[in-house]
Amino acid sequence: MSDYVVREALPHDLAGARSVMLDTFYTDLGYGYLPEHHDDVIDPGRAYLCHPRQRLWVARHDDQVVATTAIRARGPRIPPHPAWLADRYPDHSTAQLFRVYVRAEHRRRGLATELVRRAIDFARGTTVFERLYLHTDASVPGALDFWKSLGVIVHDDRAPERRFQTVHLEIPLR
Ligand SMILES: CC(C)(COP(=O)(O)OP(=O)(O)OC[C@H]1O[C@@H](n2cnc3c(N)ncnc32)[C@H](O)[C@@H]1OP(=O)(O)O)[C@@H](O)C(=O)NCCC(=O)NCCS
């Protein structure tokens, strides 16, 4: 970890962060850029630097951004997710983790854990947030194993016929 600088994103981190996110969409997640879901990636400055309750963290190595993690101030979208999840995680009091992506050659060195730790600290220190929620596609190798090291599953929505093998989790804040 001493080879890495982990910090809240600065304006000159945004191009590198976008590159990590887009590469992850195509290489790991397999669905590429989806305009209806990825507006924050196109304008991360607006999404994360100009919003009082949203943040982006990056890890840099050799002057390159190699990992990202973001918090957005909103719950899950209904649809596609079940309505009861929106009741449990309303927009006004929910922090949601997004874009927890680490370039393949930098994985298993604790980077995602450290980035998410920063995000948890931020959510804990912001009085409006009562819950920290996320969902993940369990068909991506390592994704669910990683999240189970930090949070608890609140809804397992996997089914063979589904395009995304979605699992919803919460990381305790208090
Ligand atoms: C999932 C991901 C973010 C993990 O990043 P990382 O920096 O390698 O994670 P860490 O090194 O902090 O791992 C912490 C723990 O999570 C678990 N874990 C992480 N990756 C794992 C894997 N591929 N298989 C099994 N367990 C894994 C382990 O318990 C690990 O601890 P250990 O290395 O001491 O055994 C990374 O693999 C990634 O970017 N994947 C593609 C994008 C993605 O699916 N992101 C998450 C969903 S939004």
Ligand as a Chemical Component Dictionary entry (heavy atoms), coordinates in Angstrom:
data_LIG
# 
_chem_comp.id                   LIG 
_chem_comp.type                 NON-POLYMER 
_chem_comp.pdbx_formal_charge   0 
_chem_comp.three_letter_code    LIG 
# 
loop_
_chem_comp_atom.comp_id 
_chem_comp_atom.atom_id 
_chem_comp_atom.alt_atom_id 
_chem_comp_atom.type_symbol 
_chem_comp_atom.charge 
_chem_comp_atom.model_Cartn_x 
_chem_comp_atom.model_Cartn_y 
_chem_comp_atom.model_Cartn_z 
_chem_comp_atom.pdbx_ordinal 
LIG C1  C1  C 0 -14.046 -6.493  -6.348  1  
LIG C2  C2  C 0 -12.821 -5.567  -6.375  2  
LIG C3  C3  C 0 -13.273 -4.120  -6.231  3  
LIG C4  C4  C 0 -11.909 -5.945  -5.186  4  
LIG O1  O1  O 0 -10.806 -5.019  -5.164  5  
LIG P1  P1  P 0 -9.441  -5.368  -4.385  6  
LIG O2  O2  O 0 -8.662  -4.120  -4.212  7  
LIG O3  O3  O 0 -8.761  -6.496  -5.071  8  
LIG O4  O4  O 0 -10.001 -5.880  -2.972  9  
LIG P2  P2  P 0 -9.179  -6.032  -1.614  10 
LIG O5  O5  O 0 -7.743  -6.325  -1.934  11 
LIG O6  O6  O 0 -9.449  -4.869  -0.746  12 
LIG O7  O7  O 0 -9.869  -7.363  -1.026  13 
LIG C5  C5  C 0 -10.373 -7.444  0.300   14 
LIG C6  C6  C 0 -10.958 -8.832  0.541   15 
LIG O8  O8  O 0 -12.086 -9.060  -0.335  16 
LIG C7  C7  C 0 -12.105 -10.455 -0.728  17 
LIG N1  N1  N 0 -11.835 -10.546 -2.172  18 
LIG C8  C8  C 0 -11.468 -9.550  -3.027  19 
LIG N2  N2  N 0 -11.334 -10.023 -4.289  20 
LIG C9  C9  C 0 -11.600 -11.350 -4.226  21 
LIG C10 C10 C 0 -11.612 -12.406 -5.193  22 
LIG N3  N3  N 0 -11.328 -12.170 -6.497  23 
LIG N4  N4  N 0 -11.942 -13.655 -4.777  24 
LIG C11 C11 C 0 -12.218 -13.915 -3.480  25 
LIG N5  N5  N 0 -12.227 -12.961 -2.513  26 
LIG C12 C12 C 0 -11.923 -11.697 -2.880  27 
LIG C13 C13 C 0 -10.983 -11.121 0.073   28 
LIG O9  O9  O 0 -11.534 -11.514 1.314   29 
LIG C14 C14 C 0 -10.009 -9.960  0.245   30 
LIG O10 O10 O 0 -9.105  -10.141 1.323   31 
LIG P3  P3  P 0 -7.725  -10.971 1.095   32 
LIG O11 O11 O 0 -7.077  -10.441 -0.155  33 
LIG O12 O12 O 0 -6.946  -10.685 2.350   34 
LIG O13 O13 O 0 -8.132  -12.417 0.949   35 
LIG C15 C15 C 0 -12.008 -5.785  -7.689  36 
LIG O14 O14 O 0 -11.789 -7.167  -7.892  37 
LIG C16 C16 C 0 -12.677 -5.199  -8.913  38 
LIG O15 O15 O 0 -12.489 -4.038  -9.247  39 
LIG N6  N6  N 0 -13.493 -6.025  -9.635  40 
LIG C17 C17 C 0 -14.165 -5.591  -10.863 41 
LIG C18 C18 C 0 -15.248 -4.550  -10.588 42 
LIG C19 C19 C 0 -16.244 -4.993  -9.537  43 
LIG O16 O16 O 0 -16.864 -6.040  -9.640  44 
LIG N7  N7  N 0 -16.388 -4.169  -8.479  45 
LIG C20 C20 C 0 -17.231 -4.463  -7.342  46 
LIG C21 C21 C 0 -18.645 -4.334  -7.645  47 
LIG S1  S1  S 0 -19.220 -2.673  -7.769  48 
# 
loop_
_chem_comp_bond.comp_id 
_chem_comp_bond.atom_id_1 
_chem_comp_bond.atom_id_2 
_chem_comp_bond.value_order 
_chem_comp_bond.pdbx_ordinal 
LIG C1  C2  SING 1  
LIG C2  C3  SING 2  
LIG C2  C4  SING 3  
LIG C2  C15 SING 4  
LIG C4  O1  SING 5  
LIG O1  P1  SING 6  
LIG P1  O2  DOUB 7  
LIG P1  O3  SING 8  
LIG P1  O4  SING 9  
LIG O4  P2  SING 10 
LIG P2  O5  DOUB 11 
LIG P2  O6  SING 12 
LIG P2  O7  SING 13 
LIG O7  C5  SING 14 
LIG C5  C6  SING 15 
LIG C6  O8  SING 16 
LIG C6  C14 SING 17 
LIG O8  C7  SING 18 
LIG C7  N1  SING 19 
LIG C7  C13 SING 20 
LIG N1  C8  SING 21 
LIG N1  C12 SING 22 
LIG C8  N2  DOUB 23 
LIG N2  C9  SING 24 
LIG C9  C10 SING 25 
LIG C9  C12 DOUB 26 
LIG C10 N3  SING 27 
LIG C10 N4  DOUB 28 
LIG N4  C11 SING 29 
LIG C11 N5  DOUB 30 
LIG N5  C12 SING 31 
LIG C13 O9  SING 32 
LIG C13 C14 SING 33 
LIG C14 O10 SING 34 
LIG O10 P3  SING 35 
LIG P3  O11 DOUB 36 
LIG P3  O12 SING 37 
LIG P3  O13 SING 38 
LIG C15 O14 SING 39 
LIG C15 C16 SING 40 
LIG C16 O15 DOUB 41 
LIG C16 N6  SING 42 
LIG N6  C17 SING 43 
LIG C17 C18 SING 44 
LIG C18 C19 SING 45 
LIG C19 O16 DOUB 46 
LIG C19 N7  SING 47 
LIG N7  C20 SING 48 
LIG C20 C21 SING 49 
LIG C21 S1  SING 50 
# 
